[in-house]
Amino acid sequence: MQGLNDLSVAIMGGDAREIVLAEYLSNAGAIVNTFGLPAEGKNIVLHRDPRECILGVDALILPVPGVNDQMRLHAVYLEQQLIITRELMGLLPSGTPVFVGLARQPLRELTSELGLELVELMKLDEVAILNAIPSAEGALQIAMEKMPVTIHGCNAVVLGFGRTGQTLAQLLLAMHAKTTVIARNPAQQARAIAMGALAGDFKELVNCIKDVDVIFNTVPVMVIDQSILSRLPAKTLIIDLASTPGGTDFDKARELGIEAILAPGLPGKVAPKTAGMILARVVPRELVQRVKK
């Protein structure tokens, strides 16, 4: 891609998605420093010291899950955990772009204090829309493995009608599941009805769960609480796709004998190559636009 030949980037930690991205950037001409990522390519330089990895780079790319609340880096290939410190990030000049999937508050605060430009890729429409496809497919894969009945003809409820909720509802309807969408926005409810689903708001959720086989939650707040769980059939499977800690009272579900699965980040687990290519589609353009030479 034009413009990448003059760029040097650091990719720290990650999983199979970041390997795909690193190799794509390398093949496009960028110099790619990596730490805790076994990527290979003519322009990829592997580092054992995180300080050396980020010294002198034009941009830093953190994994899609980023860091947790204790600033621990998501790095599946590292034997020892790495904590992202103020000292480490302070090696980057003010204004340096720092890419991540979604940032937790400690990372937001640190980048702001250091004057770094935080870019949350999952908040970009193009990334979020494309990522909804492997997320929805992965959720259906879990459902097919866990349920004693087929998707065809089952009673499915989708909570939330954002990008993932819409894609999931489309797949469920295509597989002839009896699908109900619960959304706060009347326009989203209307869109769900136009697609062929039933629809309602969250006040009506309790009326939609009498015979439900599977609930897919995409809402990152507590929506499947004790009042809902206590009314669910024991056979119900809950697949929570919201970011950790999800939108389900998992302790209460366990107490009631209801299987509830927290399954964030499915693209990187069920379709890492596709998820990596989604990053490779967007990150180079963002790099060229944001790096000031």
Helices and strands as residue ranges (DSSP letters): G 4-6, E 8-12, H 16-27, E 31-35, E 44-47, H 50-54, E 59-61, H 86-89, E 97-100, H 105-114, E 117-120, G 121-123, H 125-146, E 155-159, H 163-174, E 178-182, H 186-195, E 198-200, G 202-208, E 214-217, H 226-229, E 237-240, H 250-256, E 259-262, H 266-270, H 272-290
